[in-house]
Amino acid sequence: MDIKESINDTRKGFEESFATGDFYNRQTQDTEHLDKILGFLKISDGMRILDLGTGSGYLSFPIAKNNPGFDVIGLDIVNAALEANRTRADVEGIKNLSFVSYDGIDFPSILQISILQKLYASDFKKVSPLVLL
């Protein structure tokens, strides 16, 4: 199985889980875990934040709400989750949060330049699912 087939199979599994409200949604309902992650992040003025594999927006929503001056982008392979997140952001009036579809291999061109600039910056120490642009 090549990487594209593997990602497609993974995407299908996440889509099914999202549609049934199964593990995909329940896995991110732990407030204690969320608070630990948010407390660990070192967010400073002027950052743009990219949440890779945003899913239900578990990290994206509280980061955007707590940092209204920052742009937060949630990236995922499950379009239904992205649509649900866009609707929720609109309903909650969160203007600094957007969601972008991703095929699991190639970053959308709008994000490539910012990511590459950060990867080559001298202070970049670690790549993680949450990328601070």
PyMOL CGO cylinders between C-alpha atoms (Angstrom):
from pymol import cmd
from pymol.cgo import CYLINDER

trace = [
    CYLINDER, 0.00, 0.00, 0.00, 1.44, 3.39, -0.93, 0.3, 1, 1, 1, 1, 1, 1,
    CYLINDER, 1.44, 3.39, -0.93, 1.19, 6.52, 1.21, 0.3, 1, 1, 1, 1, 1, 1,
    CYLINDER, 1.19, 6.52, 1.21, -1.77, 7.98, -0.70, 0.3, 1, 1, 1, 1, 1, 1,
    CYLINDER, -1.77, 7.98, -0.70, -3.80, 4.79, -0.25, 0.3, 1, 1, 1, 1, 1, 1,
    CYLINDER, -3.80, 4.79, -0.25, -2.90, 4.67, 3.42, 0.3, 1, 1, 1, 1, 1, 1,
    CYLINDER, -2.90, 4.67, 3.42, -3.96, 8.27, 3.99, 0.3, 1, 1, 1, 1, 1, 1,
    CYLINDER, -3.96, 8.27, 3.99, -7.17, 7.71, 2.03, 0.3, 1, 1, 1, 1, 1, 1,
    CYLINDER, -7.17, 7.71, 2.03, -8.00, 4.67, 4.18, 0.3, 1, 1, 1, 1, 1, 1,
    CYLINDER, -8.00, 4.67, 4.18, -7.28, 6.70, 7.30, 0.3, 1, 1, 1, 1, 1, 1,
    CYLINDER, -7.28, 6.70, 7.30, -9.45, 9.57, 6.04, 0.3, 1, 1, 1, 1, 1, 1,
    CYLINDER, -9.45, 9.57, 6.04, -12.34, 7.15, 5.38, 0.3, 1, 1, 1, 1, 1, 1,
    CYLINDER, -12.34, 7.15, 5.38, -12.07, 5.77, 8.88, 0.3, 1, 1, 1, 1, 1, 1,
    CYLINDER, -12.07, 5.77, 8.88, -12.11, 9.26, 10.41, 0.3, 1, 1, 1, 1, 1, 1,
    CYLINDER, -12.11, 9.26, 10.41, -15.06, 10.25, 8.22, 0.3, 1, 1, 1, 1, 1, 1,
    CYLINDER, -15.06, 10.25, 8.22, -17.06, 7.23, 9.39, 0.3, 1, 1, 1, 1, 1, 1,
    CYLINDER, -17.06, 7.23, 9.39, -16.16, 7.93, 13.00, 0.3, 1, 1, 1, 1, 1, 1,
    CYLINDER, -16.16, 7.93, 13.00, -17.08, 11.60, 12.63, 0.3, 1, 1, 1, 1, 1, 1,
    CYLINDER, -17.08, 11.60, 12.63, -20.41, 10.73, 11.00, 0.3, 1, 1, 1, 1, 1, 1,
    CYLINDER, -20.41, 10.73, 11.00, -21.39, 8.45, 13.89, 0.3, 1, 1, 1, 1, 1, 1,
    CYLINDER, -21.39, 8.45, 13.89, -20.06, 10.74, 16.63, 0.3, 1, 1, 1, 1, 1, 1,
    CYLINDER, -20.06, 10.74, 16.63, -17.89, 7.86, 17.77, 0.3, 1, 1, 1, 1, 1, 1,
    CYLINDER, -17.89, 7.86, 17.77, -14.28, 7.97, 18.99, 0.3, 1, 1, 1, 1, 1, 1,
    CYLINDER, -14.28, 7.97, 18.99, -13.32, 10.84, 16.64, 0.3, 1, 1, 1, 1, 1, 1,
    CYLINDER, -13.32, 10.84, 16.64, -15.41, 13.24, 18.70, 0.3, 1, 1, 1, 1, 1, 1,
    CYLINDER, -15.41, 13.24, 18.70, -15.22, 11.62, 22.14, 0.3, 1, 1, 1, 1, 1, 1,
    CYLINDER, -15.22, 11.62, 22.14, -11.44, 11.41, 22.19, 0.3, 1, 1, 1, 1, 1, 1,
    CYLINDER, -11.44, 11.41, 22.19, -11.16, 15.17, 22.59, 0.3, 1, 1, 1, 1, 1, 1,
    CYLINDER, -11.16, 15.17, 22.59, -13.54, 15.83, 25.45, 0.3, 1, 1, 1, 1, 1, 1,
    CYLINDER, -13.54, 15.83, 25.45, -10.98, 15.69, 28.25, 0.3, 1, 1, 1, 1, 1, 1,
    CYLINDER, -10.98, 15.69, 28.25, -10.80, 19.17, 29.83, 0.3, 1, 1, 1, 1, 1, 1,
    CYLINDER, -10.80, 19.17, 29.83, -7.85, 18.29, 32.06, 0.3, 1, 1, 1, 1, 1, 1,
    CYLINDER, -7.85, 18.29, 32.06, -5.82, 17.12, 29.06, 0.3, 1, 1, 1, 1, 1, 1,
    CYLINDER, -5.82, 17.12, 29.06, -6.77, 20.24, 27.09, 0.3, 1, 1, 1, 1, 1, 1,
    CYLINDER, -6.77, 20.24, 27.09, -5.75, 22.53, 29.95, 0.3, 1, 1, 1, 1, 1, 1,
    CYLINDER, -5.75, 22.53, 29.95, -2.34, 20.83, 30.16, 0.3, 1, 1, 1, 1, 1, 1,
    CYLINDER, -2.34, 20.83, 30.16, -1.73, 21.29, 26.45, 0.3, 1, 1, 1, 1, 1, 1,
    CYLINDER, -1.73, 21.29, 26.45, -2.83, 24.93, 26.49, 0.3, 1, 1, 1, 1, 1, 1,
    CYLINDER, -2.83, 24.93, 26.49, -0.65, 25.60, 29.54, 0.3, 1, 1, 1, 1, 1, 1,
    CYLINDER, -0.65, 25.60, 29.54, 2.35, 24.10, 27.77, 0.3, 1, 1, 1, 1, 1, 1,
    CYLINDER, 2.35, 24.10, 27.77, 2.09, 26.29, 24.65, 0.3, 1, 1, 1, 1, 1, 1,
    CYLINDER, 2.09, 26.29, 24.65, 4.32, 29.32, 24.45, 0.3, 1, 1, 1, 1, 1, 1,
    CYLINDER, 4.32, 29.32, 24.45, 2.23, 31.65, 22.33, 0.3, 1, 1, 1, 1, 1, 1,
    CYLINDER, 2.23, 31.65, 22.33, 3.56, 35.14, 21.75, 0.3, 1, 1, 1, 1, 1, 1,
    CYLINDER, 3.56, 35.14, 21.75, 2.38, 38.25, 19.91, 0.3, 1, 1, 1, 1, 1, 1,
    CYLINDER, 2.38, 38.25, 19.91, 2.34, 38.10, 16.15, 0.3, 1, 1, 1, 1, 1, 1,
    CYLINDER, 2.34, 38.10, 16.15, 2.20, 34.32, 15.79, 0.3, 1, 1, 1, 1, 1, 1,
    CYLINDER, 2.20, 34.32, 15.79, -0.02, 32.57, 13.30, 0.3, 1, 1, 1, 1, 1, 1,
    CYLINDER, -0.02, 32.57, 13.30, -1.02, 29.16, 14.59, 0.3, 1, 1, 1, 1, 1, 1,
    CYLINDER, -1.02, 29.16, 14.59, -1.59, 26.07, 12.48, 0.3, 1, 1, 1, 1, 1, 1,
    CYLINDER, -1.59, 26.07, 12.48, -3.34, 23.09, 14.07, 0.3, 1, 1, 1, 1, 1, 1,
    CYLINDER, -3.34, 23.09, 14.07, -2.45, 20.06, 11.92, 0.3, 1, 1, 1, 1, 1, 1,
    CYLINDER, -2.45, 20.06, 11.92, -5.12, 17.38, 12.15, 0.3, 1, 1, 1, 1, 1, 1,
    CYLINDER, -5.12, 17.38, 12.15, -7.52, 19.74, 13.87, 0.3, 1, 1, 1, 1, 1, 1,
    CYLINDER, -7.52, 19.74, 13.87, -10.39, 17.24, 13.89, 0.3, 1, 1, 1, 1, 1, 1,
    CYLINDER, -10.39, 17.24, 13.89, -13.15, 18.68, 16.05, 0.3, 1, 1, 1, 1, 1, 1,
    CYLINDER, -13.15, 18.68, 16.05, -11.13, 21.86, 16.67, 0.3, 1, 1, 1, 1, 1, 1,
    CYLINDER, -11.13, 21.86, 16.67, -10.22, 20.63, 20.16, 0.3, 1, 1, 1, 1, 1, 1,
    CYLINDER, -10.22, 20.63, 20.16, -7.17, 22.91, 20.24, 0.3, 1, 1, 1, 1, 1, 1,
    CYLINDER, -7.17, 22.91, 20.24, -8.07, 25.48, 17.59, 0.3, 1, 1, 1, 1, 1, 1,
    CYLINDER, -8.07, 25.48, 17.59, -11.19, 26.83, 19.27, 0.3, 1, 1, 1, 1, 1, 1,
    CYLINDER, -11.19, 26.83, 19.27, -9.76, 27.59, 22.72, 0.3, 1, 1, 1, 1, 1, 1,
    CYLINDER, -9.76, 27.59, 22.72, -6.53, 28.98, 21.25, 0.3, 1, 1, 1, 1, 1, 1,
    CYLINDER, -6.53, 28.98, 21.25, -8.48, 31.31, 18.95, 0.3, 1, 1, 1, 1, 1, 1,
    CYLINDER, -8.48, 31.31, 18.95, -10.86, 32.36, 21.74, 0.3, 1, 1, 1, 1, 1, 1,
    CYLINDER, -10.86, 32.36, 21.74, -8.02, 33.04, 24.19, 0.3, 1, 1, 1, 1, 1, 1,
    CYLINDER, -8.02, 33.04, 24.19, -5.90, 34.89, 21.60, 0.3, 1, 1, 1, 1, 1, 1,
    CYLINDER, -5.90, 34.89, 21.60, -8.27, 37.02, 19.49, 0.3, 1, 1, 1, 1, 1, 1,
    CYLINDER, -8.27, 37.02, 19.49, -5.38, 38.98, 17.94, 0.3, 1, 1, 1, 1, 1, 1,
    CYLINDER, -5.38, 38.98, 17.94, -3.86, 35.86, 16.37, 0.3, 1, 1, 1, 1, 1, 1,
    CYLINDER, -3.86, 35.86, 16.37, -4.83, 33.95, 13.25, 0.3, 1, 1, 1, 1, 1, 1,
    CYLINDER, -4.83, 33.95, 13.25, -5.52, 30.28, 13.92, 0.3, 1, 1, 1, 1, 1, 1,
    CYLINDER, -5.52, 30.28, 13.92, -5.84, 27.79, 11.06, 0.3, 1, 1, 1, 1, 1, 1,
    CYLINDER, -5.84, 27.79, 11.06, -7.16, 24.26, 11.56, 0.3, 1, 1, 1, 1, 1, 1,
    CYLINDER, -7.16, 24.26, 11.56, -6.04, 21.78, 8.90, 0.3, 1, 1, 1, 1, 1, 1,
    CYLINDER, -6.04, 21.78, 8.90, -7.62, 18.34, 8.43, 0.3, 1, 1, 1, 1, 1, 1,
    CYLINDER, -7.62, 18.34, 8.43, -8.40, 15.59, 5.91, 0.3, 1, 1, 1, 1, 1, 1,
    CYLINDER, -8.40, 15.59, 5.91, -12.04, 15.20, 7.01, 0.3, 1, 1, 1, 1, 1, 1,
    CYLINDER, -12.04, 15.20, 7.01, -14.14, 17.75, 5.16, 0.3, 1, 1, 1, 1, 1, 1,
    CYLINDER, -14.14, 17.75, 5.16, -17.28, 17.13, 7.22, 0.3, 1, 1, 1, 1, 1, 1,
    CYLINDER, -17.28, 17.13, 7.22, -15.37, 18.02, 10.39, 0.3, 1, 1, 1, 1, 1, 1,
    CYLINDER, -15.37, 18.02, 10.39, -14.06, 21.19, 8.76, 0.3, 1, 1, 1, 1, 1, 1,
    CYLINDER, -14.06, 21.19, 8.76, -17.57, 22.21, 7.72, 0.3, 1, 1, 1, 1, 1, 1,
    CYLINDER, -17.57, 22.21, 7.72, -18.88, 21.58, 11.24, 0.3, 1, 1, 1, 1, 1, 1,
    CYLINDER, -18.88, 21.58, 11.24, -15.99, 23.64, 12.65, 0.3, 1, 1, 1, 1, 1, 1,
    CYLINDER, -15.99, 23.64, 12.65, -16.64, 26.50, 10.23, 0.3, 1, 1, 1, 1, 1, 1,
    CYLINDER, -16.64, 26.50, 10.23, -20.29, 26.56, 11.24, 0.3, 1, 1, 1, 1, 1, 1,
    CYLINDER, -20.29, 26.56, 11.24, -19.40, 26.51, 14.93, 0.3, 1, 1, 1, 1, 1, 1,
    CYLINDER, -19.40, 26.51, 14.93, -16.87, 29.34, 14.48, 0.3, 1, 1, 1, 1, 1, 1,
    CYLINDER, -16.87, 29.34, 14.48, -19.53, 31.42, 12.71, 0.3, 1, 1, 1, 1, 1, 1,
    CYLINDER, -19.53, 31.42, 12.71, -22.15, 30.72, 15.38, 0.3, 1, 1, 1, 1, 1, 1,
    CYLINDER, -22.15, 30.72, 15.38, -19.69, 31.58, 18.15, 0.3, 1, 1, 1, 1, 1, 1,
    CYLINDER, -19.69, 31.58, 18.15, -18.49, 34.69, 16.30, 0.3, 1, 1, 1, 1, 1, 1,
    CYLINDER, -18.49, 34.69, 16.30, -14.84, 33.66, 16.22, 0.3, 1, 1, 1, 1, 1, 1,
    CYLINDER, -14.84, 33.66, 16.22, -13.31, 35.76, 13.44, 0.3, 1, 1, 1, 1, 1, 1,
    CYLINDER, -13.31, 35.76, 13.44, -9.65, 34.74, 13.80, 0.3, 1, 1, 1, 1, 1, 1,
    CYLINDER, -9.65, 34.74, 13.80, -10.23, 31.04, 13.15, 0.3, 1, 1, 1, 1, 1, 1,
    CYLINDER, -10.23, 31.04, 13.15, -10.38, 29.32, 9.78, 0.3, 1, 1, 1, 1, 1, 1,
    CYLINDER, -10.38, 29.32, 9.78, -10.33, 25.73, 8.58, 0.3, 1, 1, 1, 1, 1, 1,
    CYLINDER, -10.33, 25.73, 8.58, -8.56, 24.36, 5.51, 0.3, 1, 1, 1, 1, 1, 1,
    CYLINDER, -8.56, 24.36, 5.51, -8.88, 21.00, 3.79, 0.3, 1, 1, 1, 1, 1, 1,
    CYLINDER, -8.88, 21.00, 3.79, -5.69, 18.95, 3.44, 0.3, 1, 1, 1, 1, 1, 1,
    CYLINDER, -5.69, 18.95, 3.44, -5.02, 15.76, 1.49, 0.3, 1, 1, 1, 1, 1, 1,
    CYLINDER, -5.02, 15.76, 1.49, -2.54, 14.44, 4.06, 0.3, 1, 1, 1, 1, 1, 1,
    CYLINDER, -2.54, 14.44, 4.06, 0.46, 14.86, 1.79, 0.3, 1, 1, 1, 1, 1, 1,
    CYLINDER, 0.46, 14.86, 1.79, 0.74, 18.32, 0.25, 0.3, 1, 1, 1, 1, 1, 1,
    CYLINDER, 0.74, 18.32, 0.25, 0.23, 21.46, 2.28, 0.3, 1, 1, 1, 1, 1, 1,
    CYLINDER, 0.23, 21.46, 2.28, -2.16, 23.93, 0.70, 0.3, 1, 1, 1, 1, 1, 1,
    CYLINDER, -2.16, 23.93, 0.70, -0.05, 26.51, -1.16, 0.3, 1, 1, 1, 1, 1, 1,
    CYLINDER, -0.05, 26.51, -1.16, -1.32, 29.31, 1.07, 0.3, 1, 1, 1, 1, 1, 1,
    CYLINDER, -1.32, 29.31, 1.07, 0.46, 27.69, 4.02, 0.3, 1, 1, 1, 1, 1, 1,
    CYLINDER, 0.46, 27.69, 4.02, 3.69, 26.48, 2.42, 0.3, 1, 1, 1, 1, 1, 1,
    CYLINDER, 3.69, 26.48, 2.42, 5.62, 29.74, 2.55, 0.3, 1, 1, 1, 1, 1, 1,
    CYLINDER, 5.62, 29.74, 2.55, 4.89, 30.44, 6.22, 0.3, 1, 1, 1, 1, 1, 1,
    CYLINDER, 4.89, 30.44, 6.22, 5.79, 26.90, 7.24, 0.3, 1, 1, 1, 1, 1, 1,
    CYLINDER, 5.79, 26.90, 7.24, 9.02, 26.86, 5.28, 0.3, 1, 1, 1, 1, 1, 1,
    CYLINDER, 9.02, 26.86, 5.28, 10.04, 30.22, 6.70, 0.3, 1, 1, 1, 1, 1, 1,
    CYLINDER, 10.04, 30.22, 6.70, 9.54, 28.89, 10.22, 0.3, 1, 1, 1, 1, 1, 1,
    CYLINDER, 9.54, 28.89, 10.22, 11.31, 25.58, 9.50, 0.3, 1, 1, 1, 1, 1, 1,
    CYLINDER, 11.31, 25.58, 9.50, 14.42, 27.43, 8.43, 0.3, 1, 1, 1, 1, 1, 1,
    CYLINDER, 14.42, 27.43, 8.43, 14.36, 29.98, 11.22, 0.3, 1, 1, 1, 1, 1, 1,
    CYLINDER, 14.36, 29.98, 11.22, 17.30, 29.62, 13.61, 0.3, 1, 1, 1, 1, 1, 1,
    CYLINDER, 17.30, 29.62, 13.61, 15.07, 29.38, 16.69, 0.3, 1, 1, 1, 1, 1, 1,
    CYLINDER, 15.07, 29.38, 16.69, 12.89, 26.57, 15.31, 0.3, 1, 1, 1, 1, 1, 1,
    CYLINDER, 12.89, 26.57, 15.31, 13.47, 23.61, 17.61, 0.3, 1, 1, 1, 1, 1, 1,
    CYLINDER, 13.47, 23.61, 17.61, 10.66, 21.13, 17.07, 0.3, 1, 1, 1, 1, 1, 1,
    CYLINDER, 10.66, 21.13, 17.07, 7.99, 20.21, 14.58, 0.3, 1, 1, 1, 1, 1, 1,
    CYLINDER, 7.99, 20.21, 14.58, 4.79, 19.08, 16.24, 0.3, 1, 1, 1, 1, 1, 1,
    CYLINDER, 4.79, 19.08, 16.24, 1.13, 18.65, 15.26, 0.3, 1, 1, 1, 1, 1, 1,
    CYLINDER, 1.13, 18.65, 15.26, 0.58, 22.20, 16.45, 0.3, 1, 1, 1, 1, 1, 1,
    CYLINDER, 0.58, 22.20, 16.45, 2.83, 24.48, 14.42, 0.3, 1, 1, 1, 1, 1, 1,
    CYLINDER, 2.83, 24.48, 14.42, 3.31, 28.05, 15.47, 0.3, 1, 1, 1, 1, 1, 1,
    CYLINDER, 3.31, 28.05, 15.47, 3.78, 30.07, 12.30, 0.3, 1, 1, 1, 1, 1, 1,
]
cmd.load_cgo(trace, "trace")
